[in-house]
Amino acid sequence: MEARLATLILESGNLREYERATVPARPADTSLAPDFCADLVWRDECTGFELWLGSLEDSLALGALCDKTVNAVVNCAAEECRKECACFAPIGIARRSRSHARGASGLEAAHSSSAVHGDAADACRTLHIEQIKALAKFDAEWYSGMLGHDVGYVAIDAADEHGYRMDQHFDSIVRALTDYRQEGRRVLVHCVMGVNRSAAALVAFLCSGVGMSLEDAVALIAQKRGFVLSNVSFLEQLVQSFGNTAASTTEEEQTDRAEEKMDRLEDASDLATVVQPPELATNSGEDNSRLPTLLGRPATDASALSSSCKKKVLSSAARKTGGVRRRILADSLARAGRRTKRWAMSSQKQWLATFA
């Protein structure tokens, strides 16, 4: 199971990195605010609940948090985040560093007027990342005051070390995120890099709180974030906690694929006779020679046809052979569509692998 998940992370991570590489470069950012590179992993359309996966830098991008109306933060590396910011704290007791004092004074003055006018994000953008780290207090009160709205906050002190029992935090994380989901909050889950601790926390919630299988949850996070869960012990703990449901799902998928392979030859002979009815050839002014193939696939790919053409195929088959053949054909069309989708994804992965 661990090897299969590792392969899944590698494939999905490659696709995500390829997407990042193909995105046009943004113009140089001349602002002082830190960049926001968190990824939206999952959204509940009913409640508006959102799950963002990010790093320590993302948790301090206050302007972006205001813009995206993030109103809850789950810190999976509380103590380590404090240590990362401790070196930016003002030195001395009687006298503070000038730059940090200027940032704190400017923020206080800005919030006195901007909180009323809803310009908290603009006030946060006036601070440099080092000033934000110097002022950082990782708790609900600090985030609420900085962002200008109520922010929920949960902190756990996990270590990104081999053998660390990350699963001891799964229950508390799932309870907190379940409450935030009911409240319809937009939650940023982060650690220091957004790779291991926060990713494991999101997998636990997606499996236990949402009901996803382990493979689906890992694949989703890898597709959105990239290469995650490099800590092998975290992956093993996820398998121990949520691997049973994933195993049953995988068996069903393997059985379905095996049945499709066995039916492929039978379906090909049936579909080849009806995938191109005479009605398609009479379409004026259009070249229908491309309809039998889709990305190099044979004529058995009925997903290349429009919905109206599928109806014509079904009606023609029903008139010729009756209701029994109609049901068989409908099943064949559905299986052909699934095969086309899986083939396209497999071909894309193979194509990307040549450039890896």
C-alpha positions as CSV (number, residue, x, y, z in Angstrom):
1,M,0.0,0.0,0.0
2,E,2.8,2.4,0.9
3,A,4.5,1.8,-2.4
4,R,1.3,2.3,-4.3
5,L,0.7,5.6,-2.5
6,A,4.3,6.7,-3.2
7,T,3.8,6.1,-6.9
8,L,0.5,8.0,-6.8
9,I,2.2,11.0,-5.2
10,L,5.0,10.9,-7.7
11,E,2.7,10.8,-10.7
12,S,0.3,13.5,-9.3
13,G,3.2,15.6,-8.1
14,N,4.8,15.5,-11.6
15,L,1.6,16.8,-13.1
16,R,1.3,19.6,-10.5
17,E,4.9,20.7,-11.1
18,Y,4.3,20.6,-14.8
19,E,1.3,22.9,-14.4
20,R,3.3,25.3,-12.3
21,A,6.0,25.3,-14.9
22,T,3.6,26.1,-17.7
23,V,2.0,29.0,-15.9
24,P,3.2,32.3,-17.4
25,A,5.6,34.2,-15.1
26,R,4.0,36.9,-13.1
27,P,5.5,40.4,-13.2
28,A,8.0,41.2,-10.4
29,D,6.2,42.0,-7.1
30,T,7.5,45.3,-5.8
31,S,5.3,45.2,-2.7
32,L,6.7,44.4,0.8
33,A,4.1,41.8,1.6
34,P,5.0,38.1,1.4
35,D,3.7,35.9,-1.4
36,F,0.8,33.7,-0.9
37,C,1.4,30.2,-2.4
38,A,-1.1,28.1,-0.5
39,D,-3.3,25.8,-2.6
40,L,-7.0,25.3,-2.3
41,V,-7.5,21.6,-1.8
42,W,-11.2,21.0,-1.2
43,R,-14.4,23.1,-1.0
44,D,-17.8,22.2,0.4
45,E,-20.3,23.8,-2.0
46,C,-23.1,23.5,0.6
47,T,-21.5,25.4,3.4
48,G,-18.7,27.3,1.7
49,F,-16.1,25.6,3.8
50,E,-12.7,25.7,2.2
51,L,-9.5,23.9,2.9
52,W,-6.2,25.6,2.0
53,L,-2.8,23.9,2.4
54,G,0.2,26.1,2.9
55,S,3.4,26.9,4.7
56,L,4.5,29.3,7.5
57,E,5.1,32.0,4.9
58,D,1.5,31.6,3.7
59,S,0.2,31.9,7.3
60,L,1.9,35.3,7.6
61,A,0.7,36.7,4.2
62,L,-1.8,38.8,6.0
63,G,-2.9,40.8,3.0
64,A,-3.8,37.6,1.0
65,L,-5.5,36.1,4.0
66,C,-7.7,39.2,4.1
67,D,-8.4,39.0,0.4
68,K,-9.4,35.4,0.5
69,T,-11.4,35.9,3.7
70,V,-9.6,33.2,5.6
71,N,-11.2,33.0,9.0
72,A,-9.6,29.9,10.6
73,V,-6.0,28.7,10.9
74,V,-4.7,25.2,11.9
75,N,-1.1,25.3,12.8
76,C,0.5,21.8,12.8
77,A,3.9,23.0,13.9
78,A,3.2,25.6,16.6
79,E,6.5,25.5,18.5
80,E,8.7,25.3,15.4
81,C,6.8,28.3,13.8
82,R,7.5,30.3,17.0
83,K,11.2,29.4,16.8
84,E,11.3,30.4,13.1
85,C,10.0,33.9,14.0
86,A,12.0,34.4,17.3
87,C,15.1,35.6,15.5
88,F,13.1,38.6,14.1
89,A,11.8,39.7,17.5
90,P,13.1,43.1,18.8
91,I,16.4,42.9,20.7
92,G,16.6,44.5,24.1
93,I,14.1,45.5,26.8
94,A,14.2,49.3,27.0
95,R,14.7,50.0,23.3
96,R,13.1,48.3,20.3
97,S,14.5,48.0,16.9
98,R,13.6,51.1,14.8
99,S,12.2,49.1,11.8
100,H,10.1,46.9,14.0
101,A,8.8,49.8,16.0
102,R,7.9,51.6,12.9
103,G,6.0,48.6,11.6
104,A,4.1,48.1,14.9
105,S,3.2,51.8,15.2
106,G,2.2,52.0,11.5
107,L,0.0,48.9,11.9
108,E,-1.7,50.2,15.0
109,A,-2.4,53.6,13.4
110,A,-3.6,51.9,10.2
111,H,-6.0,49.6,12.1
112,S,-7.4,52.5,14.1
113,S,-8.9,53.9,10.8
114,S,-8.9,51.0,8.4
115,A,-10.8,48.5,10.6
116,V,-13.8,50.8,10.3
117,H,-13.5,51.2,6.5
118,G,-12.6,47.5,5.8
119,D,-9.1,48.2,4.6
120,A,-7.3,45.8,6.9
121,A,-5.7,44.1,4.0
122,D,-4.1,47.4,2.8
123,A,-2.8,48.0,6.3
124,C,-1.2,44.5,6.4
125,R,0.5,45.0,3.0
126,T,2.5,48.0,4.3
127,L,4.5,45.6,6.5
128,H,7.5,43.6,5.4
129,I,7.6,39.9,6.1
130,E,10.4,40.4,8.6
131,Q,8.2,42.9,10.5
132,I,5.3,40.5,10.4
133,K,7.5,37.8,11.9
134,A,8.7,40.2,14.6
135,L,5.1,40.9,15.5
136,A,3.7,37.3,15.1
137,K,1.8,35.9,18.0
138,F,0.4,32.6,16.9
139,D,-3.1,32.6,18.5
140,A,-6.7,33.6,17.7
141,E,-6.4,37.0,19.2
142,W,-3.4,38.1,17.1
143,Y,-4.9,36.8,13.8
144,S,-8.3,38.4,14.6
145,G,-6.6,41.8,15.4
146,M,-4.4,41.7,12.3
147,L,-7.0,40.6,9.8
148,G,-9.9,42.7,11.2
149,H,-12.4,39.8,11.6
150,D,-13.0,36.8,13.8
151,V,-10.5,34.1,13.2
152,G,-10.5,30.6,14.7
153,Y,-7.2,29.1,15.6
154,V,-6.0,25.6,16.5
155,A,-2.4,24.7,17.2
156,I,-0.7,21.4,17.6
157,D,3.0,20.8,18.3
158,A,4.0,18.1,15.8
159,A,7.6,17.3,14.7
160,D,8.6,16.4,11.2
161,E,10.8,13.5,12.2
162,H,10.9,9.9,11.1
163,G,9.0,7.8,13.7
164,Y,7.1,10.7,15.2
165,R,3.5,9.6,16.0
166,M,1.5,12.1,13.9
167,D,-1.5,9.9,14.2
168,Q,-1.9,11.0,17.9
169,H,-3.2,14.4,16.5
170,F,-5.6,13.0,13.9
171,D,-8.7,13.0,16.2
172,S,-8.2,16.6,17.4
173,I,-7.6,17.9,13.9
174,V,-10.7,16.1,12.5
175,R,-12.9,17.5,15.3
176,A,-11.6,21.0,14.7
177,L,-12.0,20.9,11.0
178,T,-15.5,19.3,11.3
179,D,-16.6,22.2,13.5
180,Y,-15.1,24.7,11.0
181,R,-16.9,22.9,8.2
182,Q,-20.3,23.3,10.0
183,E,-19.5,27.0,10.5
184,G,-18.6,27.4,6.8
185,R,-15.2,28.8,7.5
186,R,-12.2,29.1,5.1
187,V,-9.4,27.3,6.8
188,L,-5.6,27.5,6.2
189,V,-3.9,24.3,7.4
190,H,-0.1,24.9,7.5
191,C,3.1,23.7,9.1
192,V,6.6,25.1,8.1
193,M,6.8,23.9,4.5
194,G,3.3,22.6,3.9
195,V,4.6,19.2,2.9
196,N,4.3,16.6,5.6
197,R,2.5,17.5,8.9
198,S,-0.2,19.7,7.3
199,A,-0.6,17.3,4.4
200,A,-1.0,14.3,6.8
201,A,-3.6,16.3,8.8
202,L,-5.6,17.1,5.6
203,V,-5.5,13.4,4.5
204,A,-6.8,12.4,8.0
205,F,-9.7,14.8,7.7
206,L,-10.6,13.9,4.1
207,C,-10.7,10.2,5.1
208,S,-12.4,10.5,8.5
209,G,-14.4,13.7,8.1
210,V,-15.4,13.6,4.5
211,G,-15.4,9.9,3.8
212,M,-12.8,9.7,1.0
213,S,-10.7,6.6,0.5
214,L,-7.0,7.0,1.4
215,E,-5.9,6.8,-2.2
216,D,-8.4,9.4,-3.3
217,A,-7.4,11.8,-0.5
218,V,-3.7,11.4,-1.1
219,A,-4.2,11.8,-4.9
220,L,-6.3,15.0,-4.4
221,I,-3.7,16.6,-2.1
222,A,-0.8,15.7,-4.4
223,Q,-2.7,17.0,-7.4
224,K,-3.3,20.3,-5.7
225,R,-0.1,20.7,-3.8
226,G,2.5,18.6,-5.6
227,F,5.1,16.4,-3.9
228,V,3.9,15.8,-0.4
229,L,4.3,13.2,2.4
230,S,8.0,12.7,2.0
231,N,8.1,11.5,5.6
232,V,7.6,7.7,5.1
233,S,6.5,7.2,8.7
234,F,3.6,9.6,8.3
235,L,2.5,7.6,5.2
236,E,2.7,4.4,7.1
237,Q,0.6,5.8,9.9
238,L,-2.0,7.0,7.4
239,V,-2.2,3.5,5.9
240,Q,-2.6,2.0,9.4
241,S,-5.4,4.4,10.3
242,F,-7.3,4.6,7.0
243,G,-5.9,1.9,4.7
244,N,-8.8,-0.5,5.1
245,T,-11.3,1.6,3.2
246,A,-8.8,2.3,0.5
247,A,-8.0,-1.4,0.1
248,S,-11.7,-2.3,-0.6
249,T,-12.1,0.5,-3.0
250,T,-9.0,-0.6,-4.9
251,E,-10.2,-4.1,-5.2
252,E,-13.5,-2.9,-6.7
253,E,-11.6,-0.7,-9.2
254,Q,-9.3,-3.6,-10.1
255,T,-12.3,-5.9,-10.6
256,D,-14.0,-3.3,-12.8
257,R,-10.9,-2.8,-14.9
258,A,-10.5,-6.6,-15.4
259,E,-14.1,-6.9,-16.5
260,E,-13.6,-4.0,-19.0
261,K,-10.6,-5.7,-20.4
262,M,-12.6,-8.9,-20.9
263,D,-15.5,-7.1,-22.5
264,R,-13.3,-5.0,-24.8
265,L,-13.2,-7.4,-27.7
266,E,-16.9,-8.0,-27.4
267,D,-17.8,-4.3,-27.2
268,A,-15.5,-3.5,-30.2
269,S,-17.4,-5.7,-32.6
270,D,-20.8,-4.3,-31.5
271,L,-19.8,-0.6,-31.4
272,A,-17.9,-0.7,-34.8
273,T,-21.2,-1.4,-36.6
274,V,-23.2,1.5,-35.0
275,V,-20.7,4.1,-34.0
276,Q,-21.0,5.7,-37.4
277,P,-24.6,5.6,-38.5
278,P,-25.6,7.0,-42.0
279,E,-27.1,10.1,-40.4
280,L,-23.6,11.4,-39.4
281,A,-22.3,11.3,-43.0
282,T,-25.1,13.7,-44.2
283,N,-24.1,16.6,-42.0
284,S,-23.5,19.4,-44.5
285,G,-20.3,21.3,-44.7
286,E,-18.5,19.3,-42.0
287,D,-15.7,16.8,-42.2
288,N,-16.9,13.7,-40.3
289,S,-13.9,11.7,-41.1
290,R,-12.4,12.6,-37.7
291,L,-15.4,11.2,-35.8
292,P,-14.3,7.6,-35.8
293,T,-11.1,8.4,-33.9
294,L,-10.3,10.4,-30.8
295,L,-6.7,11.1,-30.1
296,G,-5.6,8.1,-32.1
297,R,-8.2,5.8,-30.6
298,P,-10.1,3.3,-32.8
299,A,-13.8,3.7,-33.7
300,T,-14.9,2.1,-30.4
301,D,-14.5,5.4,-28.6
302,A,-18.2,6.5,-28.6
303,S,-17.4,9.4,-26.3
304,A,-16.3,11.4,-29.4
305,L,-19.9,11.6,-30.4
306,S,-22.2,14.4,-29.3
307,S,-25.2,13.6,-27.1
308,S,-27.6,13.9,-30.1
309,C,-25.5,11.4,-32.1
310,K,-25.6,9.0,-29.2
311,K,-29.4,9.2,-29.2
312,K,-29.4,8.5,-32.9
313,V,-27.2,5.5,-32.3
314,L,-29.4,4.1,-29.6
315,S,-32.6,4.7,-31.5
316,S,-31.2,3.0,-34.6
317,A,-30.0,0.0,-32.7
318,A,-33.3,-0.2,-30.8
319,R,-35.3,-0.3,-34.1
320,K,-33.0,-3.0,-35.5
321,T,-32.5,-5.3,-32.6
322,G,-35.0,-4.3,-29.9
323,G,-34.8,-3.3,-26.3
324,V,-32.3,-6.0,-25.3
325,R,-29.7,-4.7,-27.7
326,R,-30.4,-1.2,-26.7
327,R,-29.4,-1.9,-23.1
328,I,-26.3,-3.7,-24.2
329,L,-25.3,-0.8,-26.4
330,A,-25.9,1.7,-23.6
331,D,-23.6,-0.2,-21.3
332,S,-21.0,-0.5,-24.1
333,L,-21.1,3.3,-24.6
334,A,-20.6,4.0,-20.9
335,R,-17.6,1.6,-20.7
336,A,-16.1,3.1,-23.8
337,G,-16.3,6.6,-22.3
338,R,-14.6,5.5,-19.2
339,R,-11.9,3.7,-21.1
340,T,-11.3,6.9,-23.2
341,K,-10.9,9.0,-20.1
342,R,-8.5,6.6,-18.5
343,W,-6.5,6.2,-21.7
344,A,-6.2,10.0,-22.1
345,M,-4.9,10.4,-18.5
346,S,-2.4,7.6,-19.0
347,S,-1.2,9.0,-22.3
348,Q,-0.7,12.4,-20.7
349,K,1.3,10.9,-17.9
350,Q,3.5,9.0,-20.3
351,W,4.0,12.2,-22.4
352,L,5.1,14.1,-19.3
353,A,7.4,11.4,-18.2
354,T,9.5,11.9,-21.4
355,F,10.3,15.5,-20.3
356,A,11.0,14.6,-16.6
